[in-house]
Amino acid sequence: MEFEVQYIEKFKVLFDAKKEKIRAFEGCSHLELWQDVRNKSTFMTYSYWENEEDLEKYRHSELFKNVWSQTKILFSDKPKAWSVQTLHQLD
């Protein structure tokens, strides 16, 4: 997600206020917010969902609609999203 510079702190406050509810949503087992080290306007959320159905339930929930309506007005560019699967993991 790319944000207008003047809205970065507003987004951080919004995420902080909603992160526990997002993480507690059925099927979400992990949630992180990442910020690019070089471009402070670039953020990404990283989350684990038990299955695609749980993620879709979240995307159609009132919680998501509320968070998204407040977030999308802060963007400076069209957001991008990916669903991926782990092929290898080393701990």
C-alpha positions in Angstrom: 0.0 0.0 0.0 1.3 3.4 -0.9 0.2 6.3 1.3 0.2 10.1 0.9 3.1 11.2 3.2 0.8 13.4 5.3 -1.4 10.3 6.0 1.3 7.9 7.2 0.7 8.5 10.9 -3.1 8.5 10.5 -2.8 5.0 8.9 -0.5 3.8 11.7 -3.1 4.9 14.3 -5.9 3.3 12.4 -4.0 0.0 12.1 -3.1 0.1 15.7 -6.8 0.6 16.7 -8.0 -2.3 14.5 -5.1 -4.9 14.5 -6.4 -6.9 17.5 -9.9 -7.3 15.9 -8.3 -8.3 12.6 -6.1 -10.8 14.3 -9.0 -12.2 16.3 -11.1 -12.7 13.2 -12.0 -16.4 12.6 -9.2 -18.1 10.6 -6.5 -15.4 11.1 -3.6 -17.0 12.9 -0.9 -14.3 12.3 -0.8 -10.6 11.4 2.1 -8.2 10.8 2.4 -4.7 9.4 5.5 -4.0 7.5 7.0 -0.6 6.4 9.6 -0.2 3.6 12.9 0.9 5.1 13.7 3.2 2.1 10.2 4.4 1.1 8.4 5.2 4.4 5.1 5.7 2.4 5.0 2.0 1.5 3.4 -0.6 3.8 2.3 -4.2 3.6 0.3 -6.4 5.8 1.4 -10.0 6.2 -1.1 -12.4 7.6 -1.8 -16.2 7.8 -5.3 -17.5 7.2 -6.3 -21.1 7.9 -7.9 -21.3 4.5 -9.1 -19.2 1.5 -12.7 -19.3 2.8 -11.8 -17.6 6.1 -10.0 -14.9 4.2 -13.0 -14.3 1.9 -15.3 -14.1 5.0 -13.0 -11.4 6.4 -13.0 -9.6 3.0 -16.8 -9.5 3.1 -17.1 -8.7 6.8 -18.2 -5.4 8.3 -14.8 -5.2 10.0 -13.0 -5.2 6.7 -15.5 -2.8 5.1 -15.0 -0.4 8.0 -11.2 -0.6 8.0 -11.0 -0.4 4.2 -13.3 2.6 3.9 -11.0 4.5 6.3 -7.8 3.2 4.7 -8.4 3.6 1.0 -8.9 7.3 1.2 -5.3 7.7 2.4 -3.7 6.0 -0.6 -1.4 7.7 -3.1 -1.6 4.8 -5.6 -3.7 1.7 -6.3 -3.2 -1.0 -3.7 -2.0 -4.5 -4.6 -2.7 -7.8 -2.8 -1.5 -11.3 -3.2 -2.4 -14.7 -1.8 0.5 -17.0 -1.7 1.5 -20.4 -0.4 4.7 -21.4 1.4 6.9 -23.7 -0.6 9.8 -23.8 1.7 10.4 -22.6 5.3 13.7 -22.7 7.2 13.8 -21.9 10.9 
